[in-house]
Amino acid sequence: MPDIIEGPPGREDRLPPWPRRLMWFVALALGGSAATAAVAYGLRALLKL
């Protein structure tokens, strides 16, 4: 029976180029900040502070 789950990548596997990894980091940071701001403003409007 073949393995369903693959193991972790080995050292011979190459990482994506650093600009692409940096782009993902920036996108996730901005997305998290935007989600936090949306929740904060939503709660502020809901509680009318």
Secondary structure per residue as TSV (DSSP state, phi and psi in degrees):
chain	resnum	aa	ss	phi	psi
A	1	M	-	360.0	130.9
A	2	P	-	-72.9	154.2
A	3	D	-	-68.3	135.5
A	4	I	S	-87.3	-40.6
A	5	I	S	-104.9	128.1
A	6	E	-	-84.1	153.8
A	7	G	-	-75.8	179.7
A	8	P	-	-67.3	156.1
A	9	P	-	-64.5	144.7
A	10	G	-	-81.7	174.9
A	11	R	T	-68.9	-21.2
A	12	E	T	-75.8	-16.7
A	13	D	S	-74.2	135.3
A	14	R	-	-85.6	144.0
A	15	L	-	-77.6	155.0
A	16	P	-	-63.6	158.5
A	17	P	-	-59.3	150.3
A	18	W	H	-63.7	-31.0
A	19	P	H	-63.7	-35.0
A	20	R	H	-69.5	-40.3
A	21	R	H	-65.6	-39.3
A	22	L	H	-65.6	-38.6
A	23	M	H	-61.9	-42.2
A	24	W	H	-62.9	-42.4
A	25	F	H	-62.4	-46.4
A	26	V	H	-64.4	-41.9
A	27	A	H	-62.9	-42.7
A	28	L	H	-68.1	-37.9
A	29	A	H	-65.5	-45.5
A	30	L	H	-66.8	-38.7
A	31	G	H	-64.0	-42.0
A	32	G	H	-65.6	-40.0
A	33	S	H	-65.5	-41.7
A	34	A	H	-64.6	-41.0
A	35	A	H	-65.6	-40.9
A	36	T	H	-64.1	-43.5
A	37	A	H	-64.0	-40.4
A	38	A	H	-63.0	-42.7
A	39	V	H	-66.6	-41.7
A	40	A	H	-63.4	-47.4
A	41	Y	H	-68.1	-34.1
A	42	G	H	-64.3	-44.3
A	43	L	H	-66.0	-37.0
A	44	R	H	-63.6	-43.0
A	45	A	H	-68.5	-36.9
A	46	L	H	-67.6	-39.8
A	47	L	H	-90.1	-8.8
A	48	K	T	53.4	54.6
A	49	L	-	-92.3	360.0
